[in-house]
Amino acid sequence: MEEIERKSQPDSIEVFEDMALIATVGSGMASRIGVSALLFTALYRADINVRMIDQGSSEMNIIIGVENKDFETAIQAIYAAFVEPGMQI
């Protein structure tokens, strides 16, 4: 942390422990309406608290951060929303 502070001189740094990062990736995400809504609705319905959100400039992925204890449930919810029959988008 000291090296990061020294090299980048940020206004502040926050560290969250016990976090899992999940990347939802797809080449058509930028042009498909509702991808984000489907992702976050699935997590909401699974009672998952999203602690971090990041989307790359290419809009090919959405990375979320969840607590480690919610990782498996989040993966199952995302899989069910995007892969299982009946996908809403």
C-alpha positions as CSV (number, residue, x, y, z in Angstrom):
1,M,0.0,0.0,0.0
2,E,2.9,2.4,0.8
3,E,4.3,1.9,-2.7
4,I,1.0,2.5,-4.3
5,E,0.5,5.7,-2.3
6,R,4.1,6.9,-3.1
7,K,3.8,6.2,-6.8
8,S,0.3,7.4,-7.5
9,Q,-0.4,9.9,-4.7
10,P,-4.1,9.3,-4.6
11,D,-6.5,11.4,-2.5
12,S,-7.5,8.3,-0.6
13,I,-7.2,4.5,-0.7
14,E,-9.8,2.1,0.6
15,V,-9.1,-1.6,1.1
16,F,-11.9,-4.1,1.3
17,E,-11.0,-7.6,2.4
18,D,-12.8,-10.9,1.6
19,M,-14.0,-9.7,-1.8
20,A,-14.5,-11.7,-4.9
21,L,-14.4,-10.1,-8.4
22,I,-16.7,-11.6,-11.1
23,A,-16.4,-10.5,-14.8
24,T,-19.4,-10.9,-17.0
25,V,-17.9,-10.8,-20.6
26,G,-19.6,-10.8,-24.0
27,S,-18.7,-9.4,-27.4
28,G,-22.2,-8.0,-28.0
29,M,-22.7,-6.4,-24.6
30,A,-22.2,-2.8,-25.9
31,S,-25.0,-3.1,-28.4
32,R,-27.5,-5.1,-26.4
33,I,-30.0,-3.2,-24.4
34,G,-30.7,-4.6,-20.9
35,V,-27.5,-6.5,-20.2
36,S,-26.7,-4.5,-17.1
37,A,-30.3,-4.6,-16.0
38,L,-30.4,-8.4,-16.4
39,L,-27.1,-8.8,-14.4
40,F,-28.1,-6.6,-11.5
41,T,-31.7,-7.9,-11.4
42,A,-30.3,-11.4,-11.1
43,L,-28.0,-10.4,-8.3
44,Y,-30.8,-8.5,-6.5
45,R,-33.1,-11.4,-6.7
46,A,-30.4,-13.6,-5.2
47,D,-30.0,-11.1,-2.3
48,I,-26.4,-10.3,-3.3
49,N,-25.0,-6.9,-2.3
50,V,-22.7,-5.6,-5.1
51,R,-19.9,-3.7,-3.4
52,M,-18.0,-2.6,-6.6
53,I,-18.8,-2.0,-10.2
54,D,-16.4,-1.5,-13.1
55,Q,-17.0,-1.5,-16.9
56,G,-14.2,-1.3,-19.4
57,S,-14.2,1.4,-22.1
58,S,-14.8,-1.3,-24.7
59,E,-18.1,-2.2,-22.9
60,M,-17.3,-5.9,-23.4
61,N,-17.4,-6.7,-19.7
62,I,-18.9,-5.7,-16.4
63,I,-16.8,-6.5,-13.3
64,I,-18.6,-6.7,-10.0
65,G,-17.2,-7.1,-6.5
66,V,-19.1,-9.2,-4.0
67,E,-18.3,-10.5,-0.6
68,N,-16.5,-13.9,-0.7
69,K,-19.4,-15.6,1.1
70,D,-21.8,-14.5,-1.8
71,F,-19.5,-15.7,-4.6
72,E,-21.1,-19.0,-5.4
73,T,-24.6,-17.7,-5.2
74,A,-23.7,-14.8,-7.4
75,I,-22.2,-17.1,-10.0
76,Q,-25.3,-19.3,-10.0
77,A,-27.6,-16.3,-10.3
78,I,-25.6,-14.8,-13.2
79,Y,-25.4,-18.2,-15.0
80,A,-29.2,-18.7,-14.6
81,A,-29.9,-15.2,-16.0
82,F,-27.6,-15.4,-19.0
83,V,-27.2,-19.1,-19.9
84,E,-30.2,-21.1,-18.8
85,P,-33.3,-21.3,-21.1
86,G,-35.6,-18.4,-20.8
87,M,-33.0,-15.7,-20.8
88,Q,-34.8,-12.4,-20.9
89,I,-32.7,-10.4,-23.4
